[in-house]
Amino acid sequence: MRRLVLITAGLLVLTISGLTLARGLDNARSVKSVAGTFSATTVTGSQTRSCTTVDGKTIVWTKATYTGIAGGDPDLSGPIRLDVRSTIDTTDGLGVLSGRLRIGASGGDTVAHLDAVYDHGAVAGLASGHTRTPHVALLGNLSVASFTATGGFVNAKIGGGTSGGSAVELGPGKCAPKPSRETSRAHGTVSALSITSITVGGLTCMIPANLAAKVNPNTIKIGARAEIECALANGVNTLLRIKLSHGDENDD
């Protein structure tokens, strides 16, 4: 389908559900072509998580709300809000979007569910729902010139000869396990301390840059009692945290 259509449903009241939309298509008595454009680049409520798969690809899941302004036919003009979940393979530049859009048109809201494919920043899919006009269903192509989970939708179109998009397959997979970190601890007397390393209870650890201002010969004296925890990184024990016996504690 290359154009967006409004379908007048006679006396049948339509909702956004697929079943009632299908009934509206079956009972339509008129078909009208409409089109709209929008950009929605204000991002709120963003929640993101990611993982690296066992084959080395990075998958990013984002749930966020995007707001902006839509223009075009009356049913597609007004403030727009999109509540969208995206799943994007940032290594290959492919993914999917799913959610709901709501346009605050004059006289009532146009609401539609959207499902779309992401391909290297461009988005193409389908929007289906209902308009502000009673008994009128909405079904049409959706295309977006540029989408990022952190920046939103730029130069998007509903209908208006939207371009065709890509197809993807979604399958199961596993995130690669996080590498375990080998740590060691020691409690005892500070027997050696320089600007680069500290030794406590026979354990010597390098002092990282983020702890250098707190762990140095000017702040800790030889002979002080302390507990340290270090992690092995690239074959070198590196200080993670230190707790002095008098209660002062320095962490990363």
WOQUIHU-V964134 format. One record per helix or strand of 3 or more residues. SS is the DSSP state (helix for helix, strand for strand). FROM is the first residue (numbers start at 0). TO is the last residue. Records with the same first field share a line. If there is no record, write none. Layout:
BEGIN
SS->FROM-TO ; FROM-TO
END
This chain:
BEGIN
strand->3-7 ; 29-52 ; 57-71 ; 77-88 ; 93-103 ; 109-118 ; 121-129 ; 135-147 ; 151-158 ; 182-192 ; 196-199 ; 202-205 ; 224-232 ; 235-243 ; 248-250
helix->17-25 ; 73-75 ; 208-210
END
